[in-house]
């Protein structure tokens, strides 16, 4: 094999690996969660479409009942199963934290949207419940 082909082969192999890894991560993020009889599904989407929203590198961390459950990057969605009952949810991105939102889970898929809002002097982190649908 000629030496002039080596950079092209490396580029093609790198591109194929990038595509394969990208498809693998895309398929793992769209897992259809199943909730048990006494469970609900929480769906948190990070959006930077709040008025004055901006993209901030890194994850916004999601806390349910003061326990960290997941991190979500700009444009991504995090899904997880929780037991039915009353819970609190908040999001944090150092040094900011949202207000805690108290909600009741009752065999539902509960949707939240989070994002960072630029203020005049300081930025703030927002969390809003955006919908509820029954699972069964």
N, C-alpha and C positions, 0 to 999 in steps of 0.2 A: 504494500500500500504506500502511496506517495505521501510525503510529509505535508503537502499542501491541503490534503483532505482532512487531516486531523482536527483543525479548528472547526470545520463544518460538521464533522461527526460529533464532536463534543457539544456543539450548539444544538444539534438535533436531539441528542440524548437528553440534554438538560431540559429542552422544551417539552419533550414527551414526559419526563419525570414530573415537571411542573404541572402539566395537564392532569396526569394520573393522580397526583397528590391533591390537586384542587378539586377534582371530582370526588375523591374519597372524603374530603372534609365537607364538601357541600352535601353529600348524601347523609353524613352523620348528623348534620345540624337539622335535617328535616325529618328526624325520627318521629313517628306517630306514637306518642306516649299513650299508654292505657292506664286509666285510673281504676282502682278497685271499688268495691261497693261503698266504702266510707271515705273516699278520697276525691280530691279535686285537682285540676291542672292549672298552674299559674303560667301565663305567657307574658314575658316582659320584652318589649321592643325598644331599642334605643334609637331615638330619632333626634336629628338636629334641626328639625323644622319648627321648633318653638320660635316665636318672634324673637329675632336677635340671636337665634341659636348659632353655635359655631362648632366646628369639629375639634375635639380634643383627643389627643393621642391617649391610648391606654383604655382600660376597661372601667366602666362604672360597675361597682360591686353591689350585688343585690342581697339584702338581709331580710329573712323571714323570722319573726319572733327573736330578733337579735342574734341570729346565727347566719353566717355567710353561706349562701347557696350557690351563687354563680357570679361570673363577670360577663358583661356584655359590651362589645365594641360598637362603634358607630355603624348603624345600619343593620346590626345583627339582632337576633331574637334568642332569648333563653327560655326554655320550657322545663318545668319540673312538677312533680306530684307532691301534694301535701295532704295531710289528713283533714277531714271536714272539721269545722269549728271556727271559732273566732281567732284571727291572726292579725299581726301587724307586719307591714312591709315598709322598708325604706331603702334608699339607694345612697351610696357614698362614693365620692371621688375626691381623695385628699386634696385640699383641706375641707371640702364641701360635703354637706349631707342634706338630703331632702327632709321634709316633714314626714313623720311616720303616718301611714295610712292604715286605719283599722278597717278590716273587712271580714265578712262572714262567708266561709266556703261551705257549700252544700251540694256536693256532687255536680260541680260546674267547671267550666273553663272560664277563667277570669283573666281579662286582658288589662295590662298596664303599659303605659308609654313613659319613657324617661328621656331626659336630655338636659343639656346645659344651656342656660339663658344668660346672655351678657347683660350686665347692669351698668349703670353710669359709673359707679365706683367699684363694685364687686360683682362677680359672677355668682349665679345661684344654680342649684341643681333641682330640677322639678320632677315630680312623679305624679301621674294622674291615672285613675282607673278609667279605662276607655270602653269597657264592655263586659258582658257576662252572657254565656250561653250554656244551656243544660248539656251535660255529657250524654245522658241516656234519653 
